């Protein structure tokens, strides 16, 4: 990985960027809709000549050289991009990736969300809070729910969240996303790596 080149769409403050840099990669092309001053990107990761940061004005990835990248990564971003624009990004990405490269893309799929919602009580935090020794955790959880009610109270359908606003949560759908990834010329390795109980993370490669 030390000689690898990575494309990251939507680094935000740079938590994942910093983790990727720690692996000794040669270059990261970070593309975000917000400026680094707005997100605090450079303040968090520190100035590095191994990172080129670009503010996206479209979905072409025009700032990234063609046939340059060994890896692509995006987490918690495409769920805020309308599916038609997500497809544009994926199509553009194919030109930027080298043969044999790998990509990991998190998307929103409301059916997976709804399945999690139906069995949310099975998850570890809530199980731990049933124990008497977790009284403090139970209290903290109730306070957080008071100030920020969980989205899990709402069953989501594909038509919801379609407004063009920065915090919109757009249903792409695993089937549609995988179809477009393959139509763009990639091969889907794993439809969902299973690392996130709420949202699919698709592993794909460029043959």
Residue, then its C-alpha position, 0 to 999 in steps of 0.5 A: x500500500x505505500x505506493x498506492x494512490x487513493x481517491x476519496x469522495x467526501x472526506x469531510x473533516x478527514x477522519x478516514x483520510x487521516x487513517x488512510x494516510x497512516x498506511x503510508x499511501x503515496x497520494x490521496x485525491x480528496x474531493x468534497x463539495x465543501x471547502x477545507x476551511x469549512x470542514x477544518x480538513x487541514x487543521x485536523x489532518x495537518x498539511x501534507x504534500x501527499x494529499x490534493x484537495x479539490x472542491x467539486x463543481x460537478x461529478x466528472x472528477x476532472x481534477x484527478x488524472x485518468x488511470x491513476x488510482x489503486x483504491x477508491x473510498x467513500x463513506x457516509x457521502x453518497x447517501x447524501x447525493x441524488x442517485x442520478x449524480x451518484x451514477x455520474x460519479x461512478x461513471x467518471x470514476x472508471x476513467x480514473x481507476x487502474x486495472x486491478x484497482x479496488x473500490x469501497x462505496x457506502x450507499x443508502x438502501x432504505x430496505x436495509x435501514x428498515x430491517x435494522x429498525x425492526x430489530x434495533x433492540x437486538x443491538x449491543x448498546x441496548x442489551x447492555x443497558x438492560x443490566x443494572x450496572x449500566x444505569x449511567x449508560x441508560x441515563x445518557x442514552x435517554x438524554x441523547x434521545x431527548x435532544x436528538x430523537x432517533x431516525x429509527x422511529x421513522x420507517x423510510x420509503x424510497x420517495x422520502x429524502x429526495x429534496x435537494x438539500x445538503x442533509x437529504x438522505x437519498x435511497x440509491x438501493x443496493x440492486x440499482x447501485x450494483x447494476x450501475x457499478x457493473x454497467x460502468x465497467x467494474x466488477x462487484x466483488x461483494x454486494x455488501x461487506x457487512x461492516x455497517x448494520x444500517x447501510x451497504x458498503x459495496x466492494x468492487x474492482x476494475x478488471 
